[in-house]
Amino acid sequence: MSIHIKTTHVGSLPRTQELLEANNRWSAGEIQREEFEDILRDGIAQVVKRQVDLGIDIVNEGEYGHVTSGAVDYGAWWNYIFSRLGGLTMTDEDRWANAEVVRSTPGNIKLTSFPDRRDRQLFNAAYEDPDSGIFTGRKSVGNPKFTGPITYIGQDQVRTDVALLREAADTAGATGGFVAAISPGSAARLKDEFYGNDDDVLTACAEAMAEEYKIIADQGFTVQIDAPDLAEAWDQINPEPSIDDYNEWIAKRIDAINLAITDIPREQTRLHICWGSWHGPHTTDVPFGDIVDTILEANVGGHSFEGASPRHAHEWRVWQNRELPKNTLIYPGVVSHAMNAVEHPRLVADRIIQFAELVGPENVVASTDCGLGGRLHEQIAWAKLESLVEGAAIASRELNG
């Protein structure tokens, strides 16, 4: 049987200026939802066609429907839930600004404020320097808090997302599609002033987000569950926890994911983890090998993870002594979101082949480390996707002998 290494990406793609401006105007109440959706429809049609023309096999809508106030391009992966979850009260508090400092104890992990993260303490001068490039393109935005029962109220918005993707995919001739949605654990990182118990917040978020996942899957798309909290939260725990405690903390979030996808076919789910999209040093990231076994407990059809970033490209080795669960794919990142250099197709092919030789080519879908929108210039982001497709073609030919 001929081998074809499929290609995809993690979700966020560069937005047009027109779409960013429309997002701002709609958020400010200056235009009606119908006018915004007309602009959104055109933007999604263009971004899907561009992916298909480039040769991406499993496309998405660029996360264009994940809107948020302030036109924060890359930040909408998280902020978009602010208008989709009930029980929230908006505040002016920015999660990157000064907030409560919390200390964890053995067996009792608590997330501290973002400025109190251990990586930011180690590289404080770089994080405080606006010219360092760490927070490229970031704008300050307020965050809500949980002040009532968590419910899902975003049905109309997610139905628009999937309907516009279906329309664009059918028109462009796409053969596969996915929609990203935030994980229960990532949603649960908002400040809680109602439940008073982290586990109750996590369960409520799982039950709420299950509605979004189901609407996506019912339209035939794969649900990508965005769960950077599984790896990235490590640095937001002070002092550094034991690996056992951290895996126990992760396991609760995996249980929440499994609860939320109970009614979705396994093959229509994939889980994305990463160590954060900002361009920081990442020297204090938790090793993939220390958490991968817990993450593999997720009842999903595929696992998306960083495989090209300078801090994690070496971690292909975790697959040397592990067997994938049956009927499970991996979506390794073979181009990085964290640098402007465009990977050579030969390097991309080498990375793909490396994974294919370990888990079998039939189990590999070539992807990106994280979302490319917002962190990279539009020209560079699309050049990376072009290199991804070219590298996958080289790998396919060579794996076919």
N, C-alpha and C positions, 0 to 999 in steps of 0.2 A: 504493500500500500504506500502510495506517495505521501511524503511528509510535507505538510504546510504549516509552518510556525505562524500562528495568528498574532495579530497585533492589536493593542488597545492602549489606553492611558488611564490616569487615575481620576480625571474629572474636569477640574477647572481649566478652561482655555481662555486666552485673552479676549476681553470684551471690547467691542467698538466704542468709540467715544459717544456715539449716538445712544447706545444702549445704557452707558453709564449715566449720561445726562437724563435720559428718560427714567432711569431708576431713581435718581435724585428728585425729579419733578413729581413722580408718583408718590414717593415716600413723603414728600412735603405737601401732598394734596393738591398740587397744581394741575394735574391731569387725571382723567378718569381711568379706571382699570381697563376699560375697553381700548382706549388709545394706547396705553402701555402695552397691552397684549398684541396689538397690531405691530408695534415696533419689535416686540419680543419674537413674534412669529417670523418676521423677516430675518432677524438676527440668527435664530435657530436654524432656519432653512439654509442660510449661508454657511454656518459653521459645520453643519452636518454634511453638506455637499463638499466642503473643502476637505473634510476628513475622508470621505469616500473617494474623492478624486486623488487624494494622496496615497490611498491604499490601506487605510486603517480598517481592520476587519470588524471590530466591535466598537461602535461609535456611541457618543452621547450628545446631549444638547449643550455641552460646554458649561453646565451649571448656570446657564443664563437666567433661569427662572428663580435661582436662589438670590433673591434681592434683599437688600438691607439699606438702611439709611446711611448716608455719608459716602456712597459709591466706593466702598472698600472692596476692590476687585477680588483679591485672594481671600479676604476674610469672610466672605459670604458662605463658605462651606459650613461655618458654625453659626454665624449671626442670622442666617435665614430662618432658623427655628423661632426667632423672637416673635414672628407673626403667625407661627403655626402651632404654638403650644398655648393652651389656656392655663390660667393660674399664675401668670407673670405680671409683675408691675415694673415698668421701665424706670431706670435710674440714670443719673449722669455719671455713674462710676465706671471708669475704664479699667478693665482687668489688668492692664499694664501699668496703671497708675498706683499710687500708694493705697494699700488695702491692709486688711488684718493679717498680721504675722501669726502663724500657727505652728506649733511644734508637735511632731509625732512622737509616740512612745512605742516600744516594742509590742507588736501585736495590735496596735491601734494607729493605723495610718490616717493622716489628715493632710489635705493639700494646703500649702501655705500660699501667700500672695505671689504674684509673678515677679515683682522686684526682689523677693526674698529667695528666689530659686538659687540652687547651688551653682549652676553654671554662670549665672549673672554675677554672683559674688566673686567667682574666680576671674572673670573677665569684665569687671565692673566698668573700667575706663572705656573699653570698646563698646559696651552696651549703652553707655551714656553719651557716646560721641555720635551725633547725627550724621556725620560724614563717613562712618565706618561701613555703611552698607548693610548692616545687620537687618534693619527694619526697612528695607527699600520699599517705598510706595505706601507705607502704612499711615493711616490717618486715625486719630483718636475717635472712638465711638463709645457711647454709653452702653451699659449692660443691664438687663432686668434681673429680678430676683423672684424666687418662688414665694408667693404670698397666699396661695390658695391651692385647691386640688389640681394636679397636673392632668390636663386633658388634651386631646388633639383637635384642633380647629382649622387645620390647613388643608382640608379635603379639596376645596375648589382650586387652591394653588397647585397642589401636586397633580390633580387631574389635568390642569392646564399644561404642566410640565410634560406629562406622558403623552397627552394628545398632540402637542406641537412636535414632540420628538417622533411620534408615530407618523405624523403627516410628512415631516421632513425626511425621515428614513425611507418611507415608501417612495417618495418622489425621487430621492437620490439613488435608490437601489441598494441601500445598506443591507447587509446580511445578518447583522447582530447589533444589539444595543443594550446599554445599561444606564441606570440613573443612580447617582450617589445620594445617600441619605445619612444623616448623622447617627452615630451609635447612641444607645441609651447612656453609656458611661460618659460620653462627651457632653451630652445634654445635661447630665446630672452635676456638672461642674459649676453650674450657676449657684449663686448664694441662696441658701434655704432659710426662710423665715416662717415656714408653715409646718413641715413634717417633724423636724427636730431629730430625724434619724436618717443617716446616709443610706441605709439599705432600703428604707421605704421610698426615698426619693428615686433611687435606682430602679426599683420595681415599677413605680408609677411612670417613669420615663420610658421604660420598656413597653408597658402596656399602651402608652400613647403613641410611640413611634411605630408600633406594630401596624397601626392603621396606615401610615405612610408607606411602609414596606409592602403591605398587601395591595394597595392601589397600584403601585409600580409593577409588581409581579403579575397582577391580574391582566395587565396589558401586554404580557409576554416579554417584558424586559427583565434583565438581571438587576437585582438590587445590590449595589455596592454599599456596604456598611462602613462608613468612615469612622475609624476608631483609633486616632492617633493617641488617645489617652492611654492606651495599653502599653505604649513604650515611652511616649514623651512625658508622661506625668512623673516618671522616676525622679526627674530633677526638681520637681515641685514639692518634694517631700523632704523636710528638714527635721532632724539630721538624716543622713542617708540610711534607708531601712535595710534590713537583711533581705537577701534574695528570696528566702522562704516567705517572709511577711509580704513582700511585694507580689509574689506569685499568688498568694492567698487573696490579695486585694484585686489582682487581675482576674482571678477565677470567678469572683462575684460578677464582674462585668461581662465575662464570657457567658455565665449563666443567664444574665439579663438579655444578652443577644439571642441565646438559644430560646428563651421565653418569647421574645419578640418575633421570631421567624418560624414559630411552631407550625403555622398554617401555610407556609410557602415551600414549594418544591426545592429541595436542597440544591439542585443544579441551577437554580435561578438566584443563587446568593453567592457573594464573594465578600471577603473581609479585607479591608485595607488598614494596615498599620504603618506608622512612620514615626520619626523622631522629631517632627516639627518642620515647618516649611521656611522658617526664617534662616537667613544666611549667617548663622553663628558658628563658633568653633566646634561645638558638639563633642568636645573631649570627654565630657562626663555622661554621655549617653549610656544607658544600660545595654550590655551586649545582647544581641539577638539570641544567641545560644542559651542565655540564662532564662529566657521567657518563652521560647518557641514551643516547648512541649505543652505549656498551659494554653497557649493560643490555639494549638491544634485541637483542643477540646471543643472548639466552636463547630457546630453542626452546619458548616457552610460547604459550598461546592468548590471554593477556591480561596487562595490566600495571596493577597497583594502586599508587597513589602519592598523596602529600599534594597537595591542591589548594585547601584552605580555611584552613590555618594562617596566622597573621600573617606568618611568614617565607617561605612558599612559595606563597601564593595568586596571586602575580603570575607564576608560572612556567608558566601555561598557554601562554605565548608560545613555549615550546620546540616546540610542535606547529605553529607557523606555517610553518616551513621544513623539516619532516620528513614523510616518508610512513610510515605504519604498515606493518609487514610484512603481507603478504597474510593474510587471515582472522585478524586480530588485533584484540582489543578493548582499550579502556582503561577502567579503573575509577577515575576521579578522585575524590578526596575532595572532597565539596561541603559537608560539615559537619565541624567540627573536634573533636578529642578534647582539645584543649589549653585550653579555656576553658569557663566555666559559661554564658555567654550562648548562648541558643538561636537559631540562625540563622533569619531570617524565610523563609518559603517562597518569597517573591518573589526574594530573594537566591539561594536554592538554585537556582531555575529559571534565573536569569540565568547562573549559573555553568555549569549543564548546557548551556544553549544555546550558550554561548561555546565549549565543547569540541565540541559537535555540529557547529557551523558550520566547525570546523577539520578534523575527521577524519571527519565524517559521522555522523548520529544513529544509524545502524544499528551503529556501532562503539562506542557509549558506554553504559556501565552506571554509574548514579549510586551512589556509595558514601561511606564515611566516611574520614577521614584515617588513622585507626588504630583499635585496639580501644577501646571505650568502658567496658569493665568495669574497676573499680578506680580509675580516674582521675576519674570523675564520679559524682555521686550517682545512684542508680537513677532517680529521677524525671526528672532532667535528661537522662540518657542516652536514655531512651525518648522524651522530648519531642523530642530531636534527630532520632531516627529517624522520628518522626511528621512533622516538618518536611521531612525528606528525601523521604518518600513524597508529601507534598503538593506540594513543589517539582517533583518529577519529573512529577506529573500536569499541573501548569501548563505545564512545558516541552513535554510531549507535545502538549498542545492547541495551543500556539503553533507548534510545528514542523509540525503538521498543517495550519497555515494557518487 
